[in-house]
């Protein structure tokens, strides 16, 4: 058994007492639910497991998110079940500026609400001499907002400038019409203007995961995400078992190329796989087997010995072979069959 996986034929949910799920790309894309997500999560909750949600999206309040999830059919979700990157940002902010300070907020209602709940005063103008800048995603954030941030952050912090905290730096965000720019692109625009780096509060940093584990009293949590660089890397940094679900951003080619810092415990087609038997990964010599799929390392070539009868098992076997080799993916010739993508949600 390798990569922290459980015994043969066990399911990812076996032994788990708290399911912590990302939202965009896992539960929904824009206003619509991801196929099979709601039913699978309701079943997990009905089996006695605690259900919580961790999101980097700072555009909405925890109450709004909870209401949206209930509308999608997730039973009994409350605001306290939502752990947001703005909440994590407030932990960082309170350690850096005096209580009641004026904060320049670049973002939407979700971020404004958390700033006010933490006892700070919100401003939208650099002319108000803010004590810090907090930046989060909102669809309405535009050039004028980014310019205000740049004006406020013109002096580096080490030279007496004010702190800059970003809720998250996700480069993209799944929407109903496709993949759109995320908060990372907006933070990068400000960085380009001022030459400074923001302190990041949300995924892939560990504090947001620690907050969730403490809030839900989890002893054996499983985190589900759709992004390797934020979701899986963050769970790994927080020492939490993770599942990458192929219903959002990252695709099979990204899985095969995942660095050591962002390799999931489980790879899932969709959330129905949470309760499906998860085949053991068996490595014998240069051959890695998952289910009926077999992949061999032959010098610089990855060779599909047997595709098996489940495309997901072939991806799992290919990933395990590369990850276990100690070599990066660019050290191999990879057959197209390994990074085929029959899993994309339409």
GUVEX-946800 format. One record per residue (C-alpha): residue in one letter; x, y, z. Coordinates in steps of 0.25 Angstrom, whole numbers, plus 2048, in hexadecimal, padded with zeros to 3 digits. Last residue first. Example, Ala and Ser with C-alpha at 12.3 -4.5 7.8 and 13.67 -1.06 7.14 Angstrom:
! GUVEX-946800
S8377FC81D
A8317EE81F
This chain:
! GUVEX-946800
X7AE84B7B2
X7B68457BD
X7C48407B9
X7C78327BC
X7CA82C7AE
X7D78337AF
X7E382C7A8
X7F082E7B0
X7F481F7B0
X7F081C7A2
X7F882779C
X80581F7A0
X80F8267A9
X81D8277A5
X8248297B3
X82E8327BA
X82483D7B8
X81B8367C2
X8248397CD
X82C82D7D3
X82C8267E0
X82681A7DA
X81A8197E4
X8138267DF
X8148217D0
X80F8137D3
X8048187DC
X7FF8227D2
X7FF8187C7
X7F780E7D0
X7ED8187D4
X7EB81C7C6
X7E980E7C2
X7E080C7CE
X7D78187C9
X7D68127BB
X7CF8067C1
X7CF7F97B9
X7DE7F67B9
X7E87FE7B1
X7F27F37B1
X8017F47AF
X8018037AD
X80F8077AB
X8168137B1
X8238157AA
X83081B7AF
X83580D7B3
X8298047B2
X8208087BE
X8147FF7BD
X8058027BF
X7FA7F87C2
X7EB7FA7C3
X7E37EE7C9
X7E17F47D6
X7ED7FD7D8
X7FA7F77D4
X8087FD7D3
X8137F67CC
X8227F97CD
X8247EF7D8
X8177EC7DE
X80F7F87E2
X8017F57E8
X7F78017E9
X7EB7FC7F1
X7DD7FD7EA
X7D48077F0
X7C68017F3
X7BB80B7F0
X7B68147FB
X7BD8217F7
X7BD81D7E9
X7AF8237E7
X7B68307E9
X7BB8317DB
X7C682A7D3
X7CF8297E0
X7DE8297E3
X7E18257F1
X7ED8297FB
X7EF8357F3
X7FD83A7EE
X8008497F0
X80E84B7F6
X81483F7EF
X8128467E2
X8068427D9
X80983F7CB
X8008337C9
X7F583A7D0
X7F68477C7
X7F583E7BB
X7E98377C1
X7E28457C2
X7E18507CD
X7D685A7CD
X7C98547D1
X7C28467D0
X7CE83D7D1
X7CE83C7E0
X7DB83C7E8
X7DA8357F6
X7E2839802
X7E783480F
X7EA83F818
X7F984381D
X7F685281C
X801853811
X7FA84880A
X7ED84E80B
X7F285B806
X7F98547FA
X7ED84D7F7
X7E48597F6
X7ED8647F1
X7F785E7E7
X7EF8517E4
X7E28577E1
X7D584F7E2
X7D384D7F1
X7CE8447FB
X7D4844809
X7D3837812
X7D3839821
X7D782E82B
X7D6835839
X7CD840835
X7C7849840
X7BF851835
X7C585F839
X7D385A83C
X7D485282F
X7CF85E827
X7D886882E
X7E485F82C
X7E085F81D
X7E086E81C
X7ED86F823
X7F486581A
X7F786F80E
X7F3869800
X7E886E802
X7E487B80A
X7EC886811
X7F688A807
X80089580B
X80289E7FE
X80E8A07F6
X8138AE7F2
X8188B47E5
X80E8BF7E5
X8078BE7D8
X80A8B07D4
X8068AB7E2
X7F88B37E0
X7F68AB7D3
X7FB89E7DA
X7F08A07E5
X7E68A17DA
X7EB8947D3
X7EC88D7E0
X7DD8907E3
X7D88887D7
X7D78897C8
X7CC8817C2
X7CA8737BE
X7BD86F7B7
X7AF8747B5
X7AA8707C2
X7B68757C9
X7C386E7CE
X7CD8777D5
X7DB87A7D0
X7E887F7D5
X7E587B7E4
X7ED8857EC
X7E58867F9
X7E088F804
X7EB899801
X7F18A180C
X7F98AE80A
X8008B4816
X8038C3816
X8108CA812
X81B8CE81B
X8278CA813
X8268BB816
X8178BC811
X81B8C1804
X8158CF800
X80B8D07F5
X8018C77FC
X7F68D17FD
X7F78D67EF
X7F78C87EA
X7EB8C47F2
X7E48D07EC
X7E88CC7DE
X7E38BE7E0
X7D58C47E4
X7D58CD7D8
X7D98C27CE
X7CD8B97D2
X7C78B07DD
X7B98AD7DA
X7BB89E7D8
X7C089D7E7
X7CD8977EB
X7D589C7F8
X7DF8A67FC
X7E18AC80A
X7EA8B980A
X7EF8BE817
X7EF8C9821
X7E78D2817
X7EA8E1815
X7DD8E5810
X7E38E9803
X7E58DB7FF
X7D68DA7FD
X7CC8CF7FF
X7CB8CF80E
X7C68C5818
X7C78C7827
X7CC8BB82F
X7C58B383A
X7C78A5835
X7B98A5831
X7BC8B1828
X7C78AA821
X7BF89D820
X7B38A5819
X7BC8AC810
X7C38A080B
X7B6898808
X7AF8A5802
X7BA8A77F7
X7C88AA7F5
X7D38B47F7
X7D28B9805
X7DA8C480A
X7DA8C281A
X7D88CD824
X7DD8C8832
X7D38C383D
X7DD8BA843
X7EC8BD840
X7F38B7834
X7FB8AA832
X7F689F83A
X7E78A3837
X7EA8A3829
X7EF895828
X7E388F82F
X7DA898827
X7E089281A
X7DC88481F
X7CD889820
X7CF88F812
X7D488280D
X7C787B811
X7C287081A
X7B486C818
X7AC863821
X7AA86F82B
X7A1875820
X798869821
X79685D818
X78985581B
X78784D80F
X79084F803
X7858517F8
X78B85B7EF
X7828667F6
X789861803
X7968637FD
X7928717F8
X78D875806
X79A87080D
X7A2879803
X79A885806
X79C883815
X7AB881813
X7AB88E80C
X7AE88F7FD
X7BA8947F5
X7C588E7FD
X7C68817F5
X7D28797FC
X7C786F801
X7C786480C
X7BA85D80E
X7B6854819
X7AF84781B
X7B083F828
X7AE830825
X7A282882B
X79E82081E
X79482B81B
X79F835819
X7A682C80F
X799829808
X797838807
X7A583A801
X7A282F7F6
X7948357F2
X79A8437F1
X7A683F7E9
X7A08367DF
X7A08407D3
X7A784D7D7
X79C8567DC
X7988637D5
X79A8717D8
X7A98737D4
X7AF8657D4
X7AA85E7E0
X7AE8537EB
X7BD8507E7
X7C085A7DC
X7BE8667E5
X7BA8617F3
X7C685A7FA
X7C284F803
X7C584B811
X7BF83D815
X7C083A823
X7C182D82B
X7C8825820
X7CB816823
X7C6811815
X7C381D80D
X7CE81A802
X7C880C801
X7CF800805
X7D27F57FA
X7E17F47FD
X7E67FA80A
X7E780980B
X7EF813803
X7FA81B809
X80281C7FC
X80680E7FC
X800800800
